[in-house]
Amino acid sequence: MLCPSCQARNSDSARWCWRCFGALAEEQRHAAVPPGPVPWPGPVAPLSLPPRWASPPTLRRRRARPAALAVLVFVLAQAVTVATVLRLNHHPAHHAVVVPAGDPREAVELTLSSVVQVGGIGCGGGQAGTGFVVAPGMVATNAHVVAGLVNPEVSPFSAQRQPATLVAFDPVSDLALLSVSYVSDNPLVLSRQGATDGEKVAAAGFGGGHSLRTRDGVVRFRGDVTTTDIFHKGTGNRAVIEVTMASESGDSGSPIVDGAGEVVGILFGGSISKPGQTYATDVIALQRLIEQPAIGEGTLQCAAGASEIVSH
């Protein structure tokens, strides 16, 4: 409502008094806002709360898979079996005797606990040679030492004798492997490179029916030669080493070691035409027989003796 003075004037707002101007502005402000409550933007879903004593939700557990567990157990069992076979049949470095490189005579002295006598009753009497431990429960010797023996033994003809089982027999290479229950836990290490010409070596054996003793020598030759088998009925090629060293009956099967105490050959006999010269089967043939043991023919036949060199 305008005052009388402003009503008498024209409608020009520039000539209104300050009171009429403020009243008119307030009236226009109220007219711009629609009457009634301001509407809510939209419906709101009520909040659903669990009861006060409601139990917590049950977690869903994954079920064990019996088939998967069975497969895992089977794989682990096979792995253990393979590891055990490799430990017994592979290169015999397990629990090996640790010897310093240097003088082979001193080195072989440290391996004497792993050198044994092998023999038994057969072929019309008693026969004996030498052997040595190449793996836990396994002894290597010459085939002609155990040929014809029904019951080969370790430490025969003594109170400490033990029965042995033939597990490998090669009449051409003149090598044999025996399984024995109680022998040294320190197998000899087989050399991976073998002997070299001019190298000093040593051997330990029960030659001449004596107690265990050692002797040294020098390698004069290493290579392939033609030899007879232990029955002197056939011939074959084999790797051998020739050593300047005396040997006697009973030394057959002796280990020949280098300055590091590693086996480079297994003695099988002396030379008939060259006194003071001894021959040994190369360690390579022994490694092959250990990795792939096989029993050839003639285990119960009496050997004619050690193999003989046919051609050098």
C-alpha positions in Angstrom: 0.0 0.0 0.0 1.5 3.3 -1.1 1.4 6.3 1.1 -0.9 9.2 0.0 2.1 11.2 -1.2 3.3 8.4 -3.6 -0.3 7.7 -4.7 -0.7 11.3 -5.8 2.5 11.0 -7.9 2.9 9.2 -11.1 3.8 5.5 -11.2 7.4 6.3 -11.8 9.2 4.4 -9.1 12.1 6.8 -9.2 9.8 9.3 -7.4 8.6 6.9 -4.6 9.7 7.4 -1.1 12.0 4.8 0.5 9.2 3.3 2.7 6.9 2.6 -0.2 9.7 1.3 -2.3 10.7 -1.3 0.3 7.1 -2.4 0.9 6.5 -2.8 -2.8 9.7 -4.9 -3.1 8.6 -7.2 -0.3 5.2 -7.8 -1.8 6.7 -8.8 -5.1 9.2 -11.2 -3.4 6.3 -13.1 -1.7 4.4 -13.2 -4.9 7.3 -15.1 -6.7 7.3 -18.0 -4.3 4.3 -20.5 -4.7 2.4 -21.1 -1.6 2.4 -24.5 0.2 5.1 -26.9 1.3 8.2 -27.7 -0.8 7.8 -31.2 -2.4 10.3 -34.0 -1.5 12.5 -35.1 -4.5 11.1 -38.7 -4.4 10.2 -41.6 -2.2 12.9 -43.1 0.0 13.0 -46.8 0.7 12.9 -47.6 4.4 16.2 -48.8 5.9 16.1 -52.5 6.7 18.1 -53.4 9.8 18.6 -57.0 11.1 17.0 -57.9 14.3 19.1 -57.2 17.4 19.8 -60.9 18.1 19.9 -62.2 14.6 22.8 -64.7 13.9 25.6 -63.6 11.5 25.4 -64.9 8.0 27.1 -68.3 7.5 30.3 -68.3 5.4 30.3 -70.7 2.5 33.3 -73.0 2.7 35.0 -74.6 -0.3 34.7 -78.3 -0.4 37.9 -80.3 -0.5 38.4 -82.1 -3.7 39.4 -85.8 -3.0 40.4 -86.5 -6.5 42.9 -83.6 -6.6 44.4 -84.6 -3.3 44.8 -88.2 -4.4 46.7 -87.1 -7.5 49.0 -84.8 -5.5 49.8 -87.7 -3.0 50.5 -90.0 -6.0 52.9 -87.5 -7.6 54.8 -87.0 -4.4 55.2 -90.7 -3.8 56.5 -91.2 -7.3 59.0 -88.4 -6.9 60.4 -90.0 -3.7 60.6 -93.4 -5.4 62.6 -92.0 -8.4 64.9 -90.1 -6.0 65.6 -93.3 -4.1 66.4 -95.3 -7.2 68.7 -92.7 -8.6 70.5 -92.5 -5.3 71.2 -96.3 -5.4 71.8 -96.8 -9.1 73.3 -93.6 -10.4 76.9 -92.4 -10.2 78.1 -93.5 -6.7 79.0 -90.1 -5.3 76.7 -90.4 -2.3 78.6 -90.3 1.0 81.8 -90.5 -1.0 85.2 -90.6 0.6 86.7 -87.2 0.4 90.5 -87.4 -0.3 93.0 -84.7 -1.2 94.5 -84.6 -4.6 98.2 -85.5 -4.7 100.0 -88.8 -3.9 97.8 -91.7 -5.1 99.5 -94.0 -2.5 98.3 -91.8 0.3 94.9 -91.4 -1.4 94.3 -95.1 -1.6 95.3 -95.6 2.0 92.2 -93.5 2.9 89.9 -95.8 1.0 90.9 -99.1 2.6 87.7 -99.4 4.6 85.7 -99.6 1.4 87.9 -102.4 -0.1 86.7 -106.0 0.6 87.6 -109.6 -0.2 85.1 -111.4 -2.4 84.9 -115.2 -3.1 83.4 -118.5 -2.1 83.4 -122.2 -2.7 83.0 -123.4 -6.3 84.7 -124.8 -9.4 86.3 -127.6 -7.4 87.6 -125.5 -4.5 87.7 -122.0 -3.0 88.4 -118.9 -5.0 88.8 -115.3 -3.9 89.5 -111.9 -5.3 89.0 -108.2 -4.4 86.1 -105.9 -4.6 85.2 -102.4 -3.5 82.1 -100.4 -2.5 80.6 -98.3 -5.3 77.2 -97.5 -3.7 75.4 -98.2 -0.4 75.1 -101.9 -0.3 76.8 -102.5 -3.6 80.3 -104.0 -4.3 82.1 -104.1 -7.7 84.5 -106.9 -8.6 85.6 -109.0 -11.6 83.2 -111.4 -13.3 85.9 -114.2 -13.3 86.1 -113.9 -9.5 82.5 -114.9 -8.9 81.8 -117.0 -12.0 80.8 -120.5 -11.0 80.0 -119.6 -7.4 76.5 -120.6 -6.3 76.8 -118.5 -3.1 79.2 -115.7 -3.5 80.3 -114.0 -0.2 82.1 -110.9 1.0 84.9 -111.7 3.5 84.8 -115.4 2.7 86.5 -118.0 4.8 86.3 -115.8 7.9 84.0 -115.2 10.8 82.9 -111.9 9.2 81.7 -113.5 6.0 78.5 -112.2 4.5 76.2 -113.6 1.8 76.1 -111.6 -1.5 73.6 -111.5 -4.3 74.8 -111.2 -7.9 73.0 -108.2 -9.6 75.1 -107.6 -12.7 77.5 -109.9 -14.6 79.4 -109.0 -17.8 81.8 -111.8 -19.0 83.3 -109.7 -21.8 84.2 -106.6 -19.8 85.0 -108.9 -16.8 82.8 -107.0 -14.4 80.3 -107.9 -11.8 78.2 -106.2 -9.1 77.1 -107.7 -5.8 74.4 -106.6 -3.4 75.5 -106.9 0.2 73.7 -105.9 3.4 76.5 -104.7 5.6 79.5 -102.9 4.0 81.2 -99.6 4.4 79.0 -96.5 4.1 81.7 -94.7 2.2 81.6 -95.7 -1.5 84.6 -94.9 -3.6 84.0 -92.1 -6.2 84.3 -93.1 -9.9 86.4 -90.7 -12.0 84.4 -88.9 -14.7 87.5 -88.2 -16.9 89.4 -91.5 -16.3 93.2 -91.9 -16.4 95.7 -90.2 -18.6 99.0 -91.5 -20.0 101.9 -91.0 -17.6 99.6 -90.4 -14.6 100.6 -91.9 -11.2 98.0 -94.3 -9.7 97.7 -96.8 -6.9 95.8 -100.0 -6.1 94.6 -101.9 -3.0 93.9 -105.7 -3.0 94.2 -109.1 -1.4 96.9 -110.4 -3.8 98.7 -113.6 -3.0 96.4 -114.6 -0.2 97.8 -111.9 1.9 95.9 -109.3 3.9 94.9 -106.0 2.2 97.9 -104.1 0.9 98.6 -101.3 -1.5 101.0 -100.7 -4.4 101.6 -97.8 -6.9 102.3 -97.5 -10.6 102.2 -95.4 -13.7 99.6 -95.4 -16.5 101.3 -96.4 -19.8 98.3 -96.8 -22.1 94.6 -96.0 -22.2 92.4 -97.1 -25.1 90.3 -99.8 -26.8 91.7 -103.3 -27.2 90.5 -106.7 -28.2 90.3 -109.2 -25.4 88.9 -112.7 -24.8 86.0 -113.2 -22.5 86.5 -114.9 -19.1 85.7 -118.3 -20.6 88.2 -117.8 -23.5 85.5 -118.8 -26.0 84.9 -115.4 -27.6 86.4 -112.0 -28.0 85.2 -108.4 -27.8 86.4 -104.8 -27.8 86.7 -103.0 -24.4 88.4 -99.9 -23.0 91.3 -100.7 -20.8 94.3 -99.1 -19.1 97.8 -100.6 -18.9 99.7 -99.8 -15.7 103.3 -100.4 -14.7 102.5 -102.3 -11.6 103.0 -105.9 -10.3 99.9 -107.9 -9.5 99.2 -111.4 -8.1 96.3 -113.8 -7.9 93.7 -112.4 -5.6 94.3 -108.8 -6.8 91.6 -109.2 -9.4 88.9 -106.7 -8.8 91.1 -104.2 -7.0 90.3 -100.5 -7.5 93.0 -98.4 -9.3 92.8 -94.8 -8.0 94.4 -91.5 -9.0 95.9 -88.8 -6.8 92.4 -87.6 -5.9 91.4 -91.0 -4.7 88.9 -91.5 -7.5 88.7 -94.9 -9.3 90.0 -94.9 -12.9 90.0 -98.6 -13.4 89.3 -102.1 -12.0 92.3 -104.5 -12.2 91.6 -107.8 -14.0 95.1 -109.4 -14.5 98.8 -109.1 -15.3 100.4 -109.3 -18.7 101.9 -112.6 -19.7 104.3 -111.2 -22.2 105.2 -108.1 -20.2 106.1 -108.9 -16.6 105.4 -106.1 -14.2 102.6 -104.8 -16.4 98.9 -104.9 -15.2 95.7 -104.4 -17.1 92.5 -102.9 -15.7 89.0 -102.3 -17.2 88.4 -98.6 -17.8 86.1 -96.9 -15.3 83.8 -96.0 -18.2 82.6 -99.6 -18.5 82.0 -99.8 -14.8 79.9 -96.7 -14.8 77.8 -98.1 -17.7 77.2 -101.3 -15.8 76.1 -99.5 -12.6 73.7 -97.3 -14.6 72.3 -100.3 -16.6 72.9 -103.5 -14.6 72.3 -106.7 -16.4 73.2 -110.4 -15.8 74.9 -112.0 -18.8 75.2 -115.7 -19.6 77.6 -118.1 -17.7 77.2 -117.0 -14.1 77.4 -120.7 -13.0 80.2 -121.7 -15.4 83.7 -121.8 -14.2 85.9 -119.1 -15.8 89.1 -120.0 -17.7 90.8 -117.2 -15.9 91.1 -113.5 -16.4 90.6 -111.9 -19.8 93.6 -111.9 -22.1 94.7 -109.2 -24.5 94.3 -110.4 -28.1 95.4 -107.3 -30.0 96.6 -104.0 -28.7 
